[in-house]
Amino acid sequence: MGMAKEYHTISQIAGPLVFVERTEPVGYGELVTIALPDGSTKRGQVLDTSDEIVVVQVFEGTGGIDRGSGVKFLGETIKMPVSRDMLGRILSGSGEPLDKGPPIIPEKRLEIIGSAINPWARDNPREFIQTGISSIDGMNTLVRGQKLPIFSGSGLPHNDIALQIARQAKVIGKKEEFAVVFGAMGITSEEAQYFMKDFERTGALKRAVVFLNLADDPAIERLLTPRLALTTAEYLAFDLDMHVLVIWTDVTNYSEALRQIGAAREEVPARRGYPGYMYTDLASMYERAGRIKGKKGSITQFPILSMPGDDITHPIPDLTGYITEGQIVASRELHRKGIFPPIAVERSLSRLMGQGIGAGHTREDHRAVSDQLYASYAEGRDLRGLVAIVGKEALSERDRKFLDFADAFEDRFVRQSKDEDRTIDQTLDLGWELLSALPVDSLTKIDRKIIEKYHPKQKK
């Protein structure tokens, strides 16, 4: 690489960006150091380059930089040092140890831009991941290699749901290496403490790599955090044959950081002020999930996204919905009723569920039970609207049973405690127990043979 030349050609400083008059060919993503008048240095990365000007994003913010500051282009891009020793570690959003542990001795240094998995090399997601949460496992099943976001809202306990999944997720009946990569972006230091305590208390940290980018860390670092997390996940999955669950929160904070940088570049924004390339940018990360033919490992993503104003049509959830294979939606209504986890089964969907359930995966009755619970709950919810108008007395005996079913479904199937880890058999058996309160002739989604085999009151 030789000695990098130092340039003193800064023409403009805006937000987290420094504009440097062009001096030599530099590449996109190239690392930069900037020497400040007080002798300290800041790190940055080339965001854009034209014939006349190079745009540098500064990781630590541009405070203290003046036009006389010296800029060096280092001729290399950001690389993530990776090794098996990362498991059990807590790192900052830019990959530095936060846990007072030793520096990570890398086995490899990987480009963080990553490459989305070539569609031809992809293998279909198939194996069932048991999260121990009935409303997910029973009704919106997650499979290995899937991208299934949680759409939530401010003040809803999505962090608790994420932590429960991080602790409990497993593939049943297989003794395989399973790791969790947890990337937190723009969270408060209280939230960070909460995450760290939970990981340590439950022993989940042993199989996890945690990246924490805090709300008062620079916005630019927030753009690095998920890429460092995904690069780490790719190494664990495709070099070390592990099955990796990547949980990242909060995609909305990430997108706000993109918007901030777009504004500093005076770009023409697209929808609601977000840059037009947000879709491509999010896709380039969501697409770093899946299975590769001939490789044992896999990457499953569980991004968490708090929807501004609970608005599912907002650009961030809207774009995410196009790219991912379904969504788990958190419900303010259930949260108000004191139900945890407040998962709105009727608004959630896992598009890959069919590939991971049934005989040989979960249980032969899984699809039928799920469809029947869904249909009966929908009917009970509709009746609540009717009761509000005509009163409960006006309902038939049959309708009352469905009304009670909807309450019982929320109270016993959806509701569970934060450390309750249900097996898929427990989840399905609980479903049967609730369905057995309904008239047998109303179980139209379930084959007679399955009813005779599994229904608590009809078993032959």
N, C-alpha and C positions, 0 to 999 in steps of 0.2 A: 504494500500500500504506500510505503514511503511516507515522507513528512507531508501532512496536509497543509496547504497554504492558508494563511489567515487573510480574510477580506474585511475591509472596513467600508462596505458599500450599502449599508442599511438605508433604504429610502423611506420606509414607512413602518409604523408599529400600530397594529389594530387588534384589540382583544388579545387572544392567545397567539396571534400571528405576527411574524416579522417578514417584511418584503425586502429581499436582497437583490441588488442589481446583478445581473447574470455575468458570470466570470469564466466559468469552465463548464463542460458538460456534467450535469449531475442527474442522478436517477431518482425516480419516484420512490419514496419510502426511505431514502438514504438518511443516515444518521448525521446529526449536526451538533457541534458544541459552540456555545457562544460565551466569550470571555467578557465579564462585566468590569466596569471601572474599578470596583473594589477588590478585584482579584479572584472573585468566585466565578464558577462556570455554571451554565444551564445546559440541559440537553434538549434537543428538538429533532424533528423529522421533516423531510421534504414532503410537502403536501401537493405541490403543483409546480410545474416548471414550464416556462415559455422561453422564447428567444431572448427576451430582455430581462425577465424577472423570475426569481425563485421564491416561492411562498414556503416559509418554514413554520410549522406549528411547534410551539415551545411547551414542553411537558410541565415545567414548574411555573408557567405563567410568565408574562413579559415584564413584570415589575422590576425596575432597576436597570433595564436594558436601555441604552441610548444609541444615537446614530453612530457614535464612535466605537461601539462595541465590536469586537473582532469575531468574525464568523468562520468556522472551519467545517468543510464537508468531508466526512470521514470515509466515503467510498464504500460503506457497507450498510446493510439494512438491519433492523432490529431482529435479534435472534433470542430465542428463549432457551436458557440452559435447562436441559431435562435429565432426570435420572430416576431410578426406582426409589431413591431416598426421599423423593418429594412427598410420598405418601406419609400422612401424619403431620404435615407442615402447614403453617399459616403464613401466607405471603401478602405483601401489599399489592395494590392494583398494578404496580409495575414490576412485580416479581421479586421484590426484596423481602428477606425474612422479617416477620413481625413478631415471631414467637421466641426471640432471644436464642434461637437455635443456631447451629453453625451454617455458614454459607453452603449452598448446594453445589457439590462437586459434579459437574455435568458429565454425562456419558455422551451426550450429543448437544449441539446447539442448532435449533431448528428455526427456519424462517417463520415468522408469526402470521404472514399473510395467508399461508396455508393454500391448499388447492381444494376446491369442492370436489367431492367424490365423483369420478367419471360415471355417468349413468350406466354405461355398459358393464362397469366393474361392480355395480351395486348388486347386493343380494337382497331378496325380499325380507323385510322384518317379519318374524314369525313367533319367536318364543315369548310366552307370557311372563311379564314382570309382575310379581305380587308386591303391591305396595302396602298391603295390610289394611287399606282403607276401602270399605265396602262400596261406597258410591263410585269409586274409580274401578276397582277390580271387578265388581259385579256388573256395572252398568256402562262404563267407559274405559274398557280395558286398555292398558298400556302394553305395547310389545317392544321387544328389543330392536333398536335401530330407528325408533319412531321419534318424531318431534311433536310433543303434545304440550302446548302452553297452558298456563293457568291465567285466565282473564279475571282480574280482581278489581277492587276499587280502594280508594284511600280509606284507611281505618279498618279494613277487613283483615282477618288473621292469615293472610297468604304466607307470611314468613313461617308461621307455625305448621301450616300444611307442608311447606317445602322441607322443613326440618324433619317432620314425621316421615316423609318419603325418603329423605336422605338416610335416616336411621334404619327404616324398615325394608326398603326395596331389596328384593332378592329374586333369583330364578329358582323355582322349587325343584327338588330332586336332583340338583346338579351341584357338584362341589367344584365351582369354578371361581377364578379370581375376579372379584367384583369391586370396582372402585367408584367413588363419588368425587367429581370435581365441582366445587361450589364457587361460583364467581359472583361477588356482590358489588354492585355499581351504584355509587352515589347514596350509600346508606348512612344513617347517622351513627355516631360512635356508640350510642345506646344500643342500636340494633346490632352493631358489630360485636359488642360485649355479649349480647344475648346469644348470637350465633356461636361465638367462641365457647361460651359456658356450656351450651347445649351439646356441642360436638365433644367437648372434653368430658362432661358429666356422663354421657351415654356410651363413651368409647367409640363413637362413630368416626372420630378423628383418625383412628388407626388406619382406616381404609380411604381416607379423604385427602384431597389437596384443596386448601381454601385460599381464595384470592379476595382481599378486602380493599375496595376503593371507597373512601369515605366521602361524604357530601362536601367537606371542605377541601378535599384533594382537587387538583386542577382537572377541569373538564376534559382536557386532552387525554389525561391518563385513563379516563373512563372509556375512551375509544380503544385503548390497548387492552384493558382488563379481559373482556370476553375473548379476545384473540389469543392472549396468553393462556387463558383457561382451555380454549379449544385445542391449541397446539399441544398443551400438556395431555389433554384427553386423547388426541391422535397418537401421541407417543405411547401412552399406556395401552391403548387399544391395538394399534397396528404394529408396534415394535415388541410389546410385552404380552400380547395376546389376552389382555384383560377386557372385561365387559365394563364399560364406563357409563355412568349416569351423570350428565352435566346439568346442573341446576343453576340458572343465572337469574338474578333479580337486581335491579328492576329495568326491564327493557325500555320503559318510559324515561327513566333517568338517562339512559344511554342515548336515546333519541333526542332528548333535550340538549345534550352535549353536542350532538351533530348540528342541531339548529343554531346553537351559539356560534359554532365555528363558521357555519354557512353565513350567518349575519356579519361576522367579522370580515368575511371575504366579499361582502356586499353582493352576494349572489342574488339572482331573482328567485325568490322562494316558490315552492309549489303549494300544496294544500296546507292551509293554516300555518304558514310560515316555516314548514319543514322543508329541507332541501329536496329537490326533485330526485336526487340519487338515493334517498333514504331506503326506497324499496330494494334497490340493488345491494345496498350496503347490508341491510338486514338479511337479505337472501343469501349473501355470501357467507354469513355466519350460520344461519339455519341449515344451509345445505351441507355444512360440515358435520353431518350426522349420518348414521346408517351402518351398513355392513358391507364389507368388500369381499368379493368371491375369493376363496383360497386363503382368507385371513380368519383366524379364530375370533379375534376381538370384535367389539362393536361399540358404537357411540349412540346413546339415546339422550335426547335433549328435553329438558323440562324448563322452558323459559317462563319467568313470571313477569306479568305485565299489569301494572295498575292503570286502569283506564281513566283518563282525566274526566271527571264529572260522570263516572259510570257509563260513559258513552261508547257503546261497542262499534259505532260507525266512525269514531275518531280515527284519523289516518294510521296511527300505530297499530291498534288491534285489527283494523281493517286490512292493512297490508300483511300483517302477520297471519291472518286467517287464510290468505291466498297461498301462503308458502308452507304452512304446517299441516299436519294430518289430524285436524280436529282441535278441540279446546275444552278445557275444564273451566266452567264459569262459576265464580264465587257469588253468593247471593246475599244481598243486604237484608232481604226479608227474613231469611233463615237466621242470619247473624242477630237480627233484632229479637228473634224468638229465643236466642240463647243456644242455638244449635251449632255445635262444632263437629266436624268441619262443615262450614256452610256451603256445601256444593249443590248448585242448582242442576239436578239431574236432567230436568226437562230442557235445559238450554245447553247442556254439554254434549260433546260428541267425540268419539274416537273412530276415525275413518278406517283404522287398521284392526279394529277389535276382532272382526271375523276371522282374521288370519291367526289369531293367538288363542282362540277359545275352542271348546268342544272336546270330544273324546281324544285322549292322547296329549292334550294341552292342559285343559282345566278339568271339565267334566261334561259328559254328554248332554246334561240338561241345561247347561249354562245359557245358551242363546234363548231357549224357550222361557226360562225363568226371567231373564233380563227383559225380554219383550213383554211378558205378562206384567211384571212389576211396573214397567214403564207405562203400559196402557192403563192399568188399574189406578196408578197414581194420577195420571192425566185426568181420568174420569172423576176421581175424588176432588182434584183441584177445581175442575169445572163446577162441581156441585157446591163448592164453597161460595162461588159467585152467586149461585141460585139461592142459597140459604140466606145470604145477605139481603136478598130481595123478599123472599116469601117466608123465611123462618124455617127452622128445622122441622117443626111439626108437620109441615106440608109435604115432607119427603116420604117416599115409600120405604118400607123395611129394607129393600134391596139397596136403595140409594144411600140410606143411612150407613149401611155396611161399607160402602165405597168411601163415604165421607170419613168414617172412622179409620179406614185403611190408610187414607192419605196422611192423617195425623200420626198413625202408628209407623208408617214408612219413614216419615221425617224423624220421629222421635227415637226409633230403634234401629233403623237400617242406615240412615244418613248419619245420625248422631253416634259418635263414639269418642272415647277419651283420647287425649293426645299421645298416650303411650300404649294404646290398645292396638295390637297387631293381629288382625284376624286372618286366618287362612282362607283360601278360596272356598274350601268346603264349609267352613263356618259361615261365610258370607252367603253361600247358596242355601244352606240349611235354614238360615235366618229368613231368607226370602220366602222359602216354602212355609215356614211357620206363620209369617204374616199373610201369605196368600190363602192359608187354610181357613182364615176367618171369612173368606168370601164364598158365595155359593159355587160349588164345583162346576156347575154348567156355565158359569161366567168366565172360566179359565180357557177362553177360546184360542189363545196363542200357544197352548201346550198340548202336545199329542197325548192321546188317551194312554198309550203304553208308558209314557214318561210319568203321567199322573199316577198310574197304578204302582209304579216303581218307587216314586219319591214323595208323593203327597202324604203328610203325616197321618191323615185320617183315612186314606184310601189304599194304603200299602197292602199288596196281596201277600 
